[in-house]
Amino acid sequence: MSADLLHDFKEILAPYVKEKDLLNAITQDTHLSDDLHINSSNVVDIVLDAETKYNIVFEDDDFEKLGTVGSCIQIVQQKLARK
């Protein structure tokens, strides 16, 4: 996983993480809901932010894979590789 993508994704997540100290500990294994307490409606916002930032489109089946920061980044990497 690219360190740049992890850094960028932390910036995307920041507005939706209430406990800002959690942002410093984010790894690819960090779970969006369990660890960062991000609710499902905010996951939609995160997807929209990622789509805008990277000029990609998430498909409906991609939403099922959005459990961890690493899975989100993996989807972004796959979409970028197809461009």
N, C-alpha and C positions, 0 to 999 in steps of 0.2 A: 504494500500500500504506500502510496506517495505521501511523504510528510507534508507536501504542499496541499494535497487534497484534505488531509486530516485537519490542517490549520484552517483551510477555507470552510470546512464543514463545521468546525467549532464556531466560526463566525455566523454561519447560518443558524446554528442551534441556539446561540446566545440569547436572542430575544425570548425564547420559549422555555429557558431554564430559570426557574425562580431562585434557586440557590446557586448564586454565581460562583461560589468556591468549587462547585462540582465541575465546572468547565475546565479547571486546571488538571483534573484527574481523568479526563476523557481519553480512552484508548479505543482500539477497534472492537474490543469486547464489551464496551459500555452499552448497556441496554437502554433504549430510549424511554420506555415506561418504567421499568423496575428501578433503574439507577438514576435517571434524570427526571423522573416524574413528569414526563411529557404525555399529555393526553392525545387521544386519537384525532381530535379536531386540529390540534397543533401539528400533528404529523402531516396532515394535508397541507397546512401552511408551509411546513418545511419542504415538502415536495415541490410546491409552487415556487418557493424561493430558489431551490436547486435547479428547477427547470429554467427559470429566468437567468440565473447566474451562468449556467453552462450551455444554455440554448439547446436543451434536450427535452424529450417528452417521456414521462413515466407512463407505462401501460397499466391497466387495471391489475394484472397479475403481479406487477412489481410491488404493489402495496402489501401483498401477503409476505413478502421477503424483508420488509423493513422492521427488523427486530433490534438490531444493534447498529452502532455507528459504522462498524466494518461492513455490514451488509448494505447499508446505504451507499457507502463509498464504492463498494464493488459494483453496484448497479450503475452509478455515475460513470465509473471507469469503462464498463461495458458499453454504455451509450456513447461515450466519447470516442471509443475505439471504432464504432460503426460509422462515425461521421466522415 
